[in-house]
Amino acid sequence: MTAYGAVERVFSEAVERLARERRRLEVLSAQVEPQGFDRDGFLAMGRALSYVVMGGVLECFMRDLPRALATDVAALKIPRSSLPLGLVAALEAAAFRRCGDGTIGALLARTAILQGAVLHASDVRLVEDFSESLKLADGSTIGQKNFEALWALLDLPGEWRNAPNDVFLLREVKDKRNDVAHWEADPVDIGRSKRPSSLIEMVDQLIALLDHVLLNICYWFEERIPVSS
């Protein structure tokens, strides 16, 4: 385990859950449908469940990642000056909430935020637990915007996508997960529209995306770990 073990555990748990779903789909793919057609939709329902699993894994991942980030940043004694301004803005959520009206207090709060930004490069204060200020899961189904927010907050290089069609992957997981969970469409029809082999490819693509995100966050930590650590 590296110096940022809490973050690695969150990724490891998400990947293991997806790997378990992959194994379940492999079992489904080996099932022979009676007379070439799953009349009652039992196997199709099992395939539709995969969208719920993939969406749930992503939701749990985005919910747990902020606390893991906060835990590792605090444990490594990373100073605020080493954090990107996007993450500092998340830390100052309470200060931003005080800026919403035309009172003198709001004016002072805005002034303090700007002064803090100007002096950010020399801010040697250590980072305290910021998990309550950083929310990557807002109750809606996880999609492209959550990964974009993570990239912006940490100022990660390049793109959040690992493959060009990751946008369509997340959109399909999000839409079909909601269709199944809220009965916007018959889960049997959804399951019949996708072969187990295609769902396995989606799971593999999600695992590759999470590996890509983890690699970028690992580099992010390596650039910020104090030399004494």
Backbone as CSV, one residue per row, in Angstrom:
resi,resn,N_x,N_y,N_z,CA_x,CA_y,CA_z,C_x,C_y,C_z
1,MET,0.845,-1.198,0.000,0.000,0.000,0.000,0.877,1.244,0.000
2,THR,0.521,2.248,-0.790,1.304,3.465,-0.897,0.931,4.446,0.212
3,ALA,1.518,5.639,0.131,1.245,6.666,1.134,-0.181,7.202,1.029
4,TYR,-0.841,6.937,-0.078,-2.225,7.394,-0.240,-3.141,6.172,-0.285
5,GLY,-3.062,5.398,0.781,-3.779,4.130,0.863,-5.281,4.245,0.900
6,ALA,-5.812,5.304,1.518,-7.268,5.459,1.604,-7.873,5.604,0.210
7,VAL,-7.228,6.378,-0.644,-7.707,6.554,-2.011,-7.623,5.239,-2.773
8,GLU,-6.517,4.534,-2.623,-6.353,3.263,-3.338,-7.417,2.247,-2.905
9,ARG,-7.793,2.266,-1.630,-8.810,1.326,-1.158,-10.161,1.593,-1.828
10,VAL,-10.504,2.868,-1.996,-11.781,3.207,-2.643,-11.803,2.674,-4.075
11,PHE,-10.709,2.864,-4.786,-10.636,2.360,-6.158,-10.653,0.838,-6.173
12,SER,-9.913,0.224,-5.265,-9.842,-1.233,-5.214,-11.215,-1.847,-4.964
13,GLU,-11.987,-1.250,-4.059,-13.323,-1.767,-3.761,-14.238,-1.639,-4.969
14,ALA,-14.156,-0.509,-5.668,-15.003,-0.307,-6.845,-14.655,-1.312,-7.940
15,VAL,-13.375,-1.517,-8.173,-12.947,-2.445,-9.222,-13.340,-3.875,-8.864
16,GLU,-13.204,-4.257,-7.599,-13.580,-5.608,-7.191,-15.076,-5.834,-7.372
17,ARG,-15.893,-4.831,-7.076,-17.335,-4.978,-7.271,-17.679,-5.116,-8.748
18,LEU,-16.975,-4.377,-9.584,-17.202,-4.506,-11.022,-16.714,-5.861,-11.524
19,ALA,-15.598,-6.337,-10.990,-15.090,-7.652,-11.388,-16.073,-8.748,-10.992
20,ARG,-16.698,-8.590,-9.824,-17.713,-9.560,-9.397,-18.899,-9.553,-10.355
21,GLU,-19.307,-8.348,-10.792,-20.395,-8.254,-11.755,-19.996,-8.904,-13.079
22,ARG,-18.748,-8.754,-13.459,-18.269,-9.389,-14.687,-18.404,-10.909,-14.592
23,ARG,-18.046,-11.473,-13.438,-18.149,-12.918,-13.246,-19.612,-13.368,-13.319
24,ARG,-20.519,-12.547,-12.767,-21.943,-12.890,-12.828,-22.434,-12.901,-14.273
25,LEU,-21.984,-11.927,-15.055,-22.385,-11.849,-16.454,-21.828,-13.019,-17.260
26,GLU,-20.642,-13.467,-16.902,-20.075,-14.633,-17.581,-20.939,-15.870,-17.333
27,VAL,-21.462,-15.992,-16.107,-22.369,-17.104,-15.811,-23.646,-16.967,-16.630
28,LEU,-24.175,-15.746,-16.715,-25.390,-15.522,-17.507,-25.178,-15.863,-18.978
29,SER,-24.006,-15.519,-19.483,-23.739,-15.763,-20.905,-23.681,-17.246,-21.218
30,ALA,-23.414,-18.050,-20.194,-23.343,-19.498,-20.396,-24.718,-20.171,-20.305
31,GLN,-25.727,-19.411,-19.853,-27.067,-19.977,-19.710,-27.717,-20.115,-21.083
32,VAL,-28.346,-21.232,-21.306,-29.045,-21.448,-22.572,-30.509,-21.081,-22.378
33,GLU,-30.991,-20.157,-23.181,-32.381,-19.726,-23.068,-33.296,-20.832,-23.610
34,PRO,-34.381,-21.147,-22.898,-35.270,-22.234,-23.310,-35.843,-22.009,-24.703
35,GLN,-35.628,-23.009,-25.566,-36.135,-22.970,-26.934,-35.690,-21.705,-27.668
36,GLY,-34.506,-21.240,-27.314,-33.959,-20.075,-27.997,-34.594,-18.763,-27.602
37,PHE,-35.498,-18.791,-26.629,-36.150,-17.533,-26.239,-36.523,-17.579,-24.761
38,ASP,-36.126,-16.537,-24.046,-36.413,-16.454,-22.610,-37.838,-15.932,-22.440
39,ARG,-38.813,-16.830,-22.507,-40.216,-16.423,-22.576,-40.638,-15.540,-21.408
40,ASP,-40.216,-15.879,-20.190,-40.635,-15.117,-19.009,-39.658,-13.992,-18.649
41,GLY,-38.594,-13.872,-19.405,-37.668,-12.757,-19.184,-36.761,-12.918,-17.986
42,PHE,-36.595,-14.142,-17.477,-35.752,-14.325,-16.295,-34.302,-13.933,-16.584
43,LEU,-33.764,-14.413,-17.688,-32.379,-14.104,-18.032,-32.235,-12.644,-18.438
44,ALA,-33.245,-12.126,-19.124,-33.209,-10.715,-19.522,-33.202,-9.809,-18.297
45,MET,-33.998,-10.158,-17.284,-34.019,-9.374,-16.052,-32.642,-9.384,-15.396
46,GLY,-31.965,-10.521,-15.454,-30.620,-10.614,-14.897,-29.638,-9.712,-15.613
47,ARG,-29.832,-9.544,-16.918,-28.953,-8.648,-17.672,-29.269,-7.186,-17.346
48,ALA,-30.550,-6.869,-17.199,-30.929,-5.490,-16.872,-30.369,-5.062,-15.523
49,LEU,-30.250,-6.015,-14.602,-29.705,-5.709,-13.279,-28.288,-5.148,-13.365
50,SER,-27.578,-5.503,-14.414,-26.198,-5.057,-14.551,-26.082,-3.533,-14.589
51,TYR,-27.077,-2.865,-15.174,-27.052,-1.406,-15.205,-27.183,-0.830,-13.794
52,VAL,-28.001,-1.452,-12.972,-28.158,-1.003,-11.592,-26.863,-1.205,-10.820
53,VAL,-26.212,-2.327,-11.047,-24.942,-2.606,-10.362,-23.874,-1.598,-10.777
54,MET,-23.718,-1.383,-12.071,-22.690,-0.443,-12.542,-22.956,0.965,-12.019
55,GLY,-24.215,1.400,-12.082,-24.542,2.724,-11.563,-24.323,2.824,-10.071
56,GLY,-24.656,1.765,-9.332,-24.463,1.771,-7.883,-23.000,1.802,-7.491
57,VAL,-22.170,1.063,-8.223,-20.727,1.069,-7.942,-20.155,2.470,-8.139
58,LEU,-20.563,3.131,-9.222,-20.066,4.484,-9.481,-20.542,5.468,-8.414
59,GLU,-21.782,5.317,-7.969,-22.308,6.215,-6.936,-21.557,6.030,-5.626
60,CYS,-21.334,4.797,-5.237,-20.595,4.523,-4.005,-19.168,5.048,-4.111
61,PHE,-18.555,4.874,-5.272,-17.188,5.356,-5.500,-17.108,6.874,-5.337
62,MET,-18.019,7.601,-5.985,-17.981,9.057,-5.905,-18.359,9.559,-4.513
63,ARG,-19.134,8.792,-3.776,-19.504,9.186,-2.418,-18.333,8.998,-1.451
64,ASP,-17.541,7.945,-1.652,-16.460,7.622,-0.725,-15.145,8.327,-1.050
65,LEU,-14.962,8.728,-2.306,-13.674,9.295,-2.705,-13.303,10.580,-1.966
66,PRO,-14.221,11.540,-1.736,-13.810,12.766,-1.023,-13.211,12.504,0.353
67,ARG,-13.800,11.616,1.137,-13.242,11.328,2.462,-11.867,10.678,2.339
68,ALA,-11.700,9.810,1.351,-10.399,9.181,1.154,-9.348,10.219,0.759
69,LEU,-9.721,11.139,-0.123,-8.795,12.209,-0.506,-8.415,13.053,0.704
70,ALA,-9.418,13.427,1.496,-9.160,14.246,2.679,-8.275,13.507,3.676
71,THR,-8.519,12.223,3.854,-7.727,11.422,4.794,-6.264,11.382,4.382
72,ASP,-6.007,11.137,3.101,-4.623,11.008,2.646,-3.913,12.355,2.595
73,VAL,-4.611,13.405,2.193,-3.995,14.738,2.166,-3.583,15.154,3.583
74,ALA,-4.455,14.909,4.564,-4.139,15.271,5.948,-3.015,14.400,6.496
75,ALA,-3.034,13.103,6.203,-2.008,12.187,6.721,-0.633,12.515,6.162
76,LEU,-0.582,13.004,4.937,0.695,13.325,4.304,1.176,14.731,4.644
77,LYS,0.357,15.471,5.420,0.723,16.836,5.833,1.027,17.735,4.623
78,ILE,0.124,17.684,3.670,0.267,18.513,2.475,-0.219,19.927,2.787
79,PRO,0.595,20.944,2.552,0.171,22.325,2.852,-0.849,22.827,1.836
80,ARG,-1.609,23.820,2.250,-2.643,24.383,1.369,-2.046,24.962,0.095
81,SER,-0.820,25.448,0.159,-0.181,26.032,-1.023,0.017,25.011,-2.132
82,SER,0.013,23.735,-1.790,0.202,22.683,-2.798,-1.109,22.234,-3.422
83,LEU,-2.217,22.751,-2.927,-3.511,22.369,-3.473,-3.901,23.300,-4.619
84,PRO,-4.554,22.773,-5.650,-5.060,23.644,-6.721,-6.188,24.521,-6.191
85,LEU,-6.370,25.671,-6.826,-7.365,26.622,-6.344,-8.785,26.046,-6.391
86,GLY,-9.039,25.145,-7.320,-10.371,24.544,-7.370,-10.692,23.786,-6.106
87,LEU,-9.718,23.060,-5.580,-9.939,22.308,-4.345,-10.006,23.252,-3.151
88,VAL,-9.190,24.306,-3.163,-9.259,25.298,-2.090,-10.635,25.947,-2.058
89,ALA,-11.208,26.201,-3.232,-12.546,26.789,-3.293,-13.572,25.864,-2.643
90,ALA,-13.394,24.547,-2.833,-14.293,23.592,-2.187,-14.125,23.638,-0.679
91,LEU,-12.881,23.791,-0.224,-12.614,23.876,1.209,-13.276,25.107,1.822
92,GLU,-13.399,26.158,1.041,-13.941,27.422,1.537,-15.436,27.546,1.250
93,ALA,-16.124,26.429,1.205,-17.558,26.448,0.879,-18.345,27.351,1.820
94,ALA,-18.021,27.300,3.112,-18.747,28.128,4.088,-18.539,29.609,3.811
95,ALA,-17.306,29.985,3.431,-17.018,31.385,3.132,-17.795,31.846,1.905
96,PHE,-17.884,30.989,0.891,-18.631,31.354,-0.308,-20.110,31.531,-0.003
97,ARG,-20.639,30.725,0.907,-22.058,30.869,1.259,-22.337,32.211,1.926
98,ARG,-21.334,32.799,2.551,-21.526,34.102,3.210,-21.471,35.267,2.230
99,CYS,-21.220,34.968,0.950,-21.058,36.037,-0.038,-22.330,36.339,-0.812
100,GLY,-23.427,35.727,-0.444,-24.611,35.749,-1.287,-25.508,36.957,-1.193
101,ASP,-25.243,37.931,-0.350,-26.137,39.097,-0.272,-25.325,40.387,-0.332
102,GLY,-25.985,41.496,-0.127,-25.321,42.792,-0.256,-24.915,43.407,1.063
103,THR,-24.788,42.614,2.111,-24.433,43.145,3.419,-22.935,43.407,3.524
104,ILE,-22.567,44.138,4.571,-21.151,44.392,4.830,-20.417,43.071,5.100
105,GLY,-21.088,42.157,5.807,-20.476,40.859,6.086,-20.151,40.100,4.805
106,ALA,-21.053,40.178,3.806,-20.808,39.518,2.530,-19.645,40.162,1.795
107,LEU,-19.554,41.491,1.868,-18.444,42.202,1.230,-17.117,41.778,1.854
108,LEU,-17.078,41.697,3.181,-15.855,41.276,3.864,-15.493,39.834,3.514
109,ALA,-16.508,38.984,3.386,-16.258,37.585,3.035,-15.659,37.474,1.641
110,ARG,-16.173,38.257,0.694,-15.621,38.238,-0.663,-14.190,38.749,-0.671
111,THR,-13.932,39.787,0.116,-12.578,40.333,0.199,-11.605,39.296,0.764
112,ALA,-12.042,38.595,1.800,-11.186,37.579,2.417,-10.868,36.451,1.447
113,ILE,-11.855,36.053,0.650,-11.627,34.982,-0.330,-10.596,35.407,-1.367
114,LEU,-10.723,36.639,-1.874,-9.778,37.123,-2.880,-8.382,37.276,-2.293
115,GLN,-8.298,37.768,-1.075,-6.984,37.895,-0.429,-6.344,36.520,-0.240
116,GLY,-7.157,35.550,0.129,-6.638,34.201,0.290,-6.125,33.625,-1.014
117,ALA,-6.811,33.920,-2.122,-6.369,33.433,-3.428,-5.043,34.058,-3.836
118,VAL,-4.890,35.351,-3.559,-3.653,36.057,-3.914,-2.471,35.503,-3.118
119,LEU,-2.714,35.177,-1.850,-1.641,34.705,-0.975,-1.523,33.177,-0.956
120,HIS,-2.252,32.516,-1.838,-2.327,31.052,-1.796,-0.959,30.391,-1.916
121,ALA,-0.095,30.895,-2.782,1.195,30.250,-3.041,2.087,30.206,-1.809
122,SER,1.838,31.067,-0.837,2.666,31.098,0.373,1.922,30.605,1.606
123,ASP,0.770,29.968,1.404,-0.042,29.482,2.515,0.494,28.131,2.991
124,VAL,1.208,28.137,4.109,1.861,26.917,4.600,0.984,26.157,5.593
125,ARG,-0.232,26.604,5.822,-1.111,25.895,6.744,-1.378,24.482,6.221
126,LEU,-1.425,23.519,7.122,-1.728,22.156,6.740,-3.224,22.018,6.485
127,VAL,-3.571,21.098,5.640,-4.969,20.907,5.261,-5.676,20.047,6.306
128,GLU,-6.824,20.538,6.754,-7.642,19.759,7.682,-8.680,18.958,6.903
129,ASP,-9.437,18.128,7.592,-10.444,17.279,6.969,-11.450,18.143,6.189
130,PHE,-11.491,17.953,4.870,-12.384,18.752,4.029,-13.470,17.903,3.379
131,SER,-13.653,16.679,3.862,-14.589,15.764,3.201,-16.023,16.280,3.219
132,GLU,-16.404,17.029,4.257,-17.772,17.549,4.323,-17.999,18.693,3.347
133,SER,-16.911,19.314,2.889,-17.033,20.428,1.950,-16.955,19.979,0.502
134,LEU,-16.477,18.763,0.292,-16.294,18.263,-1.071,-17.293,17.146,-1.339
135,LYS,-18.245,17.395,-2.203,-19.276,16.411,-2.536,-19.202,16.111,-4.035
136,LEU,-18.841,14.879,-4.354,-18.799,14.463,-5.753,-20.044,13.677,-6.150
137,ALA,-20.839,13.270,-5.167,-22.113,12.609,-5.425,-23.205,13.464,-4.804
138,ASP,-24.116,13.965,-5.634,-25.131,14.907,-5.149,-26.534,14.300,-5.092
139,GLY,-26.609,12.975,-5.170,-27.910,12.324,-5.118,-28.448,11.926,-6.478
140,SER,-27.924,12.548,-7.528,-28.333,12.157,-8.877,-27.423,11.030,-9.362
141,THR,-27.860,10.337,-10.388,-27.079,9.225,-10.907,-25.758,9.733,-11.472
142,ILE,-24.684,9.014,-11.208,-23.349,9.445,-11.614,-23.229,9.444,-13.134
143,GLY,-22.607,10.494,-13.652,-22.402,10.605,-15.095,-21.163,11.407,-15.407
144,GLN,-21.114,11.947,-16.590,-19.956,12.690,-17.068,-19.591,13.865,-16.165
145,LYS,-20.592,14.588,-15.666,-20.325,15.809,-14.897,-19.533,15.518,-13.625
146,ASN,-19.734,14.334,-13.032,-19.026,14.009,-11.793,-17.538,13.834,-12.045
147,PHE,-17.189,13.200,-13.160,-15.781,13.032,-13.500,-15.163,14.364,-13.921
148,GLU,-15.931,15.187,-14.625,-15.437,16.519,-14.991,-15.168,17.358,-13.754
149,ALA,-16.047,17.241,-12.755,-15.856,17.995,-11.515,-14.595,17.543,-10.793
150,LEU,-14.352,16.240,-10.742,-13.142,15.720,-10.104,-11.901,16.252,-10.803
151,TRP,-11.926,16.261,-12.128,-10.769,16.751,-12.890,-10.529,18.236,-12.627
152,ALA,-11.621,19.013,-12.575,-11.491,20.456,-12.355,-11.017,20.763,-10.938
153,LEU,-11.559,20.069,-9.943,-11.197,20.337,-8.549,-9.732,20.043,-8.274
154,LEU,-9.230,18.941,-8.832,-7.839,18.560,-8.585,-6.886,19.126,-9.636
155,ASP,-7.440,19.781,-10.652,-6.634,20.345,-11.745,-5.757,19.251,-12.352
156,LEU,-6.380,18.129,-12.679,-5.649,17.003,-13.261,-5.358,17.289,-14.733
157,PRO,-4.253,16.779,-15.239,-3.882,17.059,-16.635,-4.705,16.231,-17.617
158,GLY,-4.737,16.685,-18.851,-5.410,15.922,-19.884,-6.913,15.838,-19.669
159,GLU,-7.493,14.750,-20.154,-8.933,14.554,-20.070,-9.282,13.473,-19.067
160,TRP,-10.504,13.552,-18.548,-10.961,12.523,-17.618,-11.249,11.220,-18.349
161,ARG,-11.518,11.318,-19.639,-11.857,10.122,-20.413,-10.625,9.258,-20.648
162,ASN,-10.829,7.966,-20.564,-9.782,7.017,-20.921,-9.947,6.565,-22.351
163,ALA,-11.185,6.498,-22.818,-11.507,6.121,-24.193,-12.464,7.150,-24.767
164,PRO,-12.429,7.368,-26.083,-13.289,8.394,-26.682,-14.773,8.208,-26.394
165,ASN,-15.228,6.963,-26.252,-16.659,6.718,-26.044,-17.040,6.568,-24.583
166,ASP,-16.170,6.998,-23.654,-16.525,6.938,-22.227,-17.744,7.806,-21.919
167,VAL,-17.912,8.898,-22.668,-19.091,9.755,-22.471,-20.358,8.955,-22.735
168,PHE,-20.360,8.195,-23.824,-21.544,7.410,-24.185,-21.737,6.241,-23.214
169,LEU,-20.632,5.692,-22.734,-20.720,4.619,-21.739,-21.440,5.095,-20.485
170,LEU,-20.999,6.225,-19.926,-21.612,6.737,-18.708,-23.064,7.152,-18.948
171,ARG,-23.330,7.680,-20.130,-24.704,8.091,-20.441,-25.624,6.874,-20.502
172,GLU,-25.142,5.796,-21.112,-25.970,4.585,-21.194,-26.206,3.984,-19.818
173,VAL,-25.151,3.919,-19.009,-25.304,3.378,-17.651,-26.303,4.225,-16.871
174,LYS,-26.152,5.543,-16.960,-27.033,6.447,-16.214,-28.489,6.313,-16.668
175,ASP,-28.714,6.361,-17.982,-30.089,6.323,-18.505,-30.753,4.983,-18.235
176,LYS,-30.044,3.895,-18.517,-30.644,2.569,-18.349,-30.811,2.232,-16.872
177,ARG,-29.894,2.688,-16.039,-30.027,2.458,-14.594,-31.303,3.128,-14.087
178,ASN,-31.536,4.367,-14.510,-32.734,5.075,-14.080,-33.998,4.432,-14.655
179,ASP,-33.915,3.969,-15.894,-35.064,3.301,-16.499,-35.463,2.070,-15.693
180,VAL,-34.453,1.290,-15.288,-34.728,0.073,-14.519,-35.220,0.415,-13.114
181,ALA,-34.478,1.326,-12.435,-34.790,1.631,-11.037,-36.150,2.288,-10.878
182,HIS,-36.547,3.130,-11.833,-37.804,3.871,-11.729,-38.892,3.317,-12.648
183,TRP,-38.605,2.163,-13.269,-39.569,1.502,-14.144,-40.037,2.433,-15.255
184,GLU,-39.085,3.201,-15.800,-39.392,4.020,-16.966,-39.563,3.138,-18.201
185,ALA,-38.965,1.957,-18.136,-39.112,0.960,-19.192,-39.107,-0.412,-18.530
186,ASP,-39.680,-1.381,-19.196,-39.728,-2.734,-18.654,-38.303,-3.290,-18.597
187,PRO,-37.817,-3.684,-17.414,-36.460,-4.239,-17.313,-36.230,-5.434,-18.232
188,VAL,-37.280,-6.198,-18.517,-37.136,-7.333,-19.434,-36.762,-6.834,-20.834
189,ASP,-37.419,-5.771,-21.285,-37.100,-5.209,-22.601,-35.682,-4.664,-22.626
190,ILE,-35.272,-4.022,-21.524,-33.914,-3.488,-21.450,-32.897,-4.618,-21.496
191,GLY,-33.168,-5.680,-20.750,-32.247,-6.807,-20.739,-32.150,-7.500,-22.076
192,ARG,-33.260,-7.589,-22.778,-33.254,-8.249,-24.083,-32.526,-7.426,-25.147
193,SER,-32.332,-6.148,-24.885,-31.667,-5.285,-25.868,-30.151,-5.386,-25.806
194,LYS,-29.620,-6.140,-24.837,-28.164,-6.196,-24.654,-27.711,-7.625,-24.402
195,ARG,-26.721,-8.058,-25.123,-26.141,-9.380,-24.898,-25.212,-9.339,-23.689
196,PRO,-25.044,-10.455,-22.981,-24.099,-10.489,-21.857,-22.688,-10.076,-22.274
197,SER,-22.277,-10.473,-23.469,-20.928,-10.119,-23.933,-20.760,-8.612,-24.061
198,SER,-21.819,-7.913,-24.479,-21.750,-6.448,-24.600,-21.698,-5.797,-23.225
199,LEU,-22.436,-6.341,-22.267,-22.392,-5.819,-20.902,-21.020,-6.057,-20.271
200,ILE,-20.416,-7.203,-20.564,-19.075,-7.481,-20.061,-18.092,-6.456,-20.611
201,GLU,-18.244,-6.092,-21.881,-17.384,-5.054,-22.467,-17.573,-3.719,-21.755
202,MET,-18.809,-3.398,-21.366,-19.066,-2.160,-20.637,-18.396,-2.186,-19.267
203,VAL,-18.482,-3.311,-18.578,-17.835,-3.437,-17.274,-16.329,-3.272,-17.417
204,ASP,-15.751,-3.914,-18.422,-14.309,-3.795,-18.649,-13.919,-2.347,-18.942
205,GLN,-14.756,-1.645,-19.679,-14.469,-0.248,-20.001,-14.552,0.626,-18.749
206,LEU,-15.497,0.326,-17.866,-15.587,1.073,-16.608,-14.354,0.834,-15.737
207,ILE,-13.902,-0.403,-15.682,-12.692,-0.717,-14.906,-11.503,0.037,-15.472
208,ALA,-11.387,0.070,-16.799,-10.279,0.799,-17.429,-10.366,2.292,-17.126
209,LEU,-11.589,2.839,-17.087,-11.764,4.256,-16.757,-11.311,4.535,-15.326
210,LEU,-11.701,3.685,-14.387,-11.293,3.883,-12.997,-9.783,3.742,-12.842
211,ASP,-9.172,2.828,-13.576,-7.709,2.688,-13.539,-7.046,3.967,-14.042
212,HIS,-7.618,4.556,-15.067,-7.100,5.810,-15.625,-7.201,6.941,-14.593
213,VAL,-8.328,7.033,-13.919,-8.526,8.074,-12.899,-7.541,7.863,-11.751
214,LEU,-7.390,6.620,-11.295,-6.474,6.336,-10.194,-5.046,6.710,-10.557
215,LEU,-4.618,6.384,-11.768,-3.251,6.710,-12.187,-3.011,8.211,-12.113
216,ASN,-3.982,9.002,-12.578,-3.815,10.457,-12.536,-3.792,10.988,-11.108
217,ILE,-4.602,10.411,-10.223,-4.601,10.862,-8.833,-3.308,10.443,-8.137
218,CYS,-2.769,9.285,-8.491,-1.482,8.864,-7.928,-0.384,9.858,-8.295
219,TYR,-0.350,10.261,-9.569,0.631,11.265,-9.987,0.406,12.575,-9.233
220,TRP,-0.868,12.914,-9.019,-1.213,14.150,-8.307,-0.619,14.128,-6.897
221,PHE,-0.753,13.018,-6.206,-0.181,12.897,-4.868,1.344,12.933,-4.905
222,GLU,1.935,12.221,-5.842,3.397,12.152,-5.912,4.008,13.537,-6.098
223,GLU,3.318,14.410,-6.809,3.817,15.768,-7.028,3.698,16.641,-5.785
224,ARG,2.915,16.200,-4.804,2.628,17.031,-3.631,3.125,16.474,-2.313
225,ILE,3.606,15.255,-2.306,4.110,14.679,-1.064,5.356,15.452,-0.626
226,PRO,5.357,16.009,0.577,6.541,16.733,1.073,7.779,15.835,1.045
227,VAL,8.915,16.432,0.782,10.164,15.665,0.657,10.456,14.876,1.916
228,SER,10.124,15.439,3.081,10.382,14.766,4.369,9.567,13.512,4.533
229,SER,8.450,13.358,3.752,7.597,12.185,3.856,8.194,11.015,3.100
